[in-house]
Amino acid sequence: MPFQPEFLATGIGSMPFDDPEHAVEVSLTTLPEAPIWPQLPRLGLNEQMMPQYSEGIPCLVIDREKERMYFDTSGDYTAPFAAFYEAYLLALDPEAGNGDCSALAISPAFSQGIYALEKRLQAEGAKRRFVKTQTTGPCTFTLSVPDENKIPIFYNAEFRDVAIKALAMKCRWQIEKFQPFAGQVICFIDEPVLSAYGSSTYVSVKREDVIAMLRETIDAVHAGNALAGVHCCGNTEWSILVEAGADIVNFDAFEFGETIAMYPEAVKTHLDRGGMLAWGIVPTNAAIREHTVDSLSARFEKMMDNLAQKGIDKRRIAEQALITPSCGTGTMAPEDAERVFQTTAALCAAMRQRYGF
């Protein structure tokens, strides 16, 4: 088993602040065991969920006038693809790769939060227990970013493969950057699009393709000696994340907490192999103004009881539980977002005290 988190608190990436130093301060003080680097979408297009991971991906175009991003598949992409695969194999070839994914680095122009956190951790001169990073997942990225004809790049096999491998390199680059400051790095693969999996919109998306895409990204995280989490802020077929090999399954337990109990066999398999559930029990909407640690802990207990009633030992559920907000806070009012992080920290302390951790 990698470790027993025992209600360890961490966060999802986005924050609604325009001061990177303040965002990092919130992260470090409320999530001291597992701080996150903050994604700051209010700083502009570069820090939005898709563009933030766009640098270095061949044939990817950002149209700043229309504030959109797309793959240009119309020209001869032989040379840029060849250069990309050369860089990929040099870095991540299973036998000969050197692990250097700087060719797909995220620059300060696309993430002020990464560098603000790095600077603070360098100044501290001591390791945190964990540092949590995050990357837009391959399913969400390829189903959200289209080609020049507005067709999701998921449906172009050549470009989809490049996108998957580029995002894997983004994960590994972050892991390498923060390993000097952490006992272990946690890398979340953010897949909000999976909440629509199985709907008419994505009826042609095959289960085996989703698993294969996630597994390739998770394998890259594991090869970097980090823990891989998958975050989905809606309801989905949770067994997919287990089959893909995620160490941590993160879900919106505030709105959809009962859905995890619909997959008892998958959850049992997940926990048996040392996997963890990250319960997004702290709401990231106006409900945060109405809830207290007591009300959320009662809600949390009910969700764990639902799962325990399916034959899984509740103590074990608790031992292998993390606590997170239900989603990112990037669209919230700053004062509400701060309350989310403060409540997450307080709920962690309360649940640990209740269970004697």
Buried (B, 14 or more C-beta within 10 A) or exposed (E): EBBBBBBBBBBBBBBBBBBBBBBBBBBBEBBEBBBBBBBBBBBBBBBBBBBBBBBBBBBBEBEEEEEBBBBEBEEEBEEBBEEBBEBBBBBBEEEEBEBBBEBBBBEEEBBBBBBBBBEBBEEEEEBBBBBBBBBBBBBBBBBBBBBEEEEBBBBBEEBBBBBBBBBBBBBBBBBBBBBEBBEBBBBBBBBBBBBBBBEEEBEEBEEEBBBBBBBBBBBBBBBBEBBBBBBBBBBBBBBBBBBBBBBBBBBBBBBBBEBBBBBBEBBBBBBEEEBBBBBBBBBBBEBBEEBEBEEBBEBBBEBBEBBBEBEBEBEBBBBBBBBBBBBBBBBBEBEBBBBBBBBBBBBBEBBBEEBEB
